[in-house]
């Protein structure tokens, strides 16, 4: 069997841990003619590869990539240039739990029942919390979404996932929109939303509380979808 027909170029490059452009550069120049670069030239090339590959490579993979492209790349030199210039692989985002439903607070019924198309603004708001990796470490983002046009009407960003992150987001939304009493607020059944502080704020604003069923993310699908779109745009 012809081996070239078993795997395509993308698969082989993935196995060999080099980019397609690196393989093609190696194929053109081979290993014997590797070029030597000054530190300034090497740094410029490292930065270009780092940008091209969206920060996926740390120093070991960067060294292999440089060599595959036909350049002399010593381990200590590449590591030093990357370290001195703050070039490193993007941190892999570990999954972080944002919903703690094991608490002693009262839980509201799912009054929304996946009716995601209200007739007008300020009839149904949905809320949720997600996590973001930043230069300062993990931060948590809470939003309030108006289901009518999927607009974020309130938000809060904090290093800890305590009740004030959701009450602050709700307060921003209320001060921006000042909706009439009777608005339905829907969220998951996490401890932040079930807390006395948040429930007292809902009562103060005259809002009706609705919560998703246990372990059912589809009950709050529009907010989950907004988070996914936001993270994809930022990646």
N, C-alpha and C positions, 0 to 999 in steps of 0.2 A: 504493500500500500504506500502511496506517496505521502510522506509525512507532512508535506506542506498543506495537504488537504484536511488534516485532522484538526488543526487549530488555526484560527485567524490571527492576524498581527496583534490585535488588541489583547487577545488571551495570552499570547506568548510574552508580550511586553509586561503584562501583569505578573506572570510567573517569574520573569527575570528581574522584576522590580525596577524597570526603567521606563521612561516615557517613550511614546512612539517617535517623537522628534529626536530623542536621544539615540534611539536605535538607528534611525535613518542617517544621523550625523556620523555614527560609528561606521555604518555601512559605506558611507562615502569616503571616510578618511582612514579607517582601520586603526589599530592600536599602535602601529610602528611610528606613525607620524604625529603623535600627540604634541600639541602646541603648548609652550610655556607662556604664562601670562604674568604681568606685574601684579602686585597686590591690588592696585586700583582697578586694573582690568578684570582680575578675578572677582573682586567684590561686585563690580558692575554686572558681571555674568551671573553670579550667585543671586543677586537681587532680581535680575530678569527671569531666571528660572523659578525663583520663589514666587514671583507674581504670576508667571505663566501657569504654574501648577497650584495656584491658590493656597500657598503656604503649607502644602501637604508634607513636604520633606524636611526632616531633621538632618543633622550633619552626615550620618552614615549613608542615607539614600542620596543626599546631595553629592557626596563624593563619587558614588557609583554613576550618578547622572552626568557629572562633569567628565568623567573618564569615558563614558559611552559616547559623549559628544566630541571626543577627540582632544581633550585638554589634560595636561598633567595636573593632578590634584592630590597633594599630600594630605594625609589625615590631620596632622597637627595644624597645618596651615589653614585648611578649610574650617576646622573647628574654631580656630582663633579668630578668623575673619567674621564668622557668623556670630560668635560670642561677643566680640567687641562692638558689633553693629546691631545687636539685638535681633538677629534673624534666627527664628526657631520654628519648629513645626507647630501648627495650630493644635491646641489642646483638644483631645477627643472629648466630646461632651458626654459625660456619664448621665444616666437617667437619674433624676431626682424626683422624689415623691412630693407632690404639691397638695394632695388631698388626704387629710387625716380624718377618716369617718369613725374612728374608734374613740368616741368621746361620750360624755354624759349629758350633752345638751339635747334639747328637743329638736326634732327634724320635721320640716314642713312637707306637705304632700306635693306631688308633681302636678300642680295646677296648670302649668303650661302645656303639658302633654304633647310636646313637639309641634305645637301650632306656631311656626316660625314666621308667619306673614301677617303681622298686625296691620290694621287699616290706616293708621296715622302715627306720627311720631309721639314719643313719650307715653306710649301705652304699655310696652313691654321692654324692659332692660334685662340683659343677661350679663353675668360676671364670671370671671375665672382668674386663676393665677398661673403663671408659667415661670420658668427660670431662664436666665441668660448668662452666658459666659462673657465677661468683659475684662479689660485690663486690670480692673480692681478685684477680680475674682467673680464668684457667683453673685448675681443680684436677682431679685424676684420682682416680677411685673404683674400688677393686678389691673384689670381694665373693666370698664362698664360699657356695654355695647347697646345701642338703640337698635332693636331688631327691625324697625321699619326700613331704615336705609343702611344698616350695618355700620353706622358711624360710631367711633369711640368717643363717648361724651365725658368720660372721666378715667383717670389712671393714677397709679402710684407705683414708685420704684424704690425698693428698700433692700438692705442686705439680709434682713430676717423676715420670715414668713409668719408674723404675728397678726393679731386681729386688726391692728391699726392700719395695715396695708390696704385692707378691703374697706374699712370705714373711711379712710382718706380718699380712696378712689370714688366711693359713693358720694361723699361730700362735694368733691369737685363736680361730679355730674349734676348733683342737685342745684348747686349754685350757678352752674352754667345754663341749666334748662328750667329750673323752678317748675317742675310739672305739677299738675293738679293732683290732689289725693286720689288714690285708687290705682296708681300705676302698679303693674306686676313686676316684681324683681325675681329673676330666676338664677340659680347658681347650683353648684354641686352641694353635697351635704358635709363639706369639710368643717373642721372646728372653727375656722375663722368666720365663716358665714353663719354658723349656728351659735356663735358666741353671744353672750348677753349684750356686749357692747354694740355688735352689729345689728342685732335684733331690735335693740332700743332705738338705734338710728333709723331703721326702717319704720318703726312705729311713729317716731317723731316726724318723719316726712310723709306719713300717711300712705305708705306703700304696702302692698300685699306680697307675702313671701311664698315663693315656689322653689322646690328643690328637686334635683334629678333623683332617679331611683338609684339604689346602691350599686356601685360598680358599672353604671351605664353611661358612658361618655356621649352616646348618641342623643341623650336627652338635652345636651347643651352643645350640639354640633356646630352652630354658627360661630360661637366663641372659639371653639377648638380650631375651626377652619381659619379664623382670623389669625390666630397664633401661628399656624402653619405657614400661612402666606407671609406674615411678618418675618418669620425666621428665614424663609427661603429668600426673601428680598435682601436680607442683611448678610447672607452667606456669600 
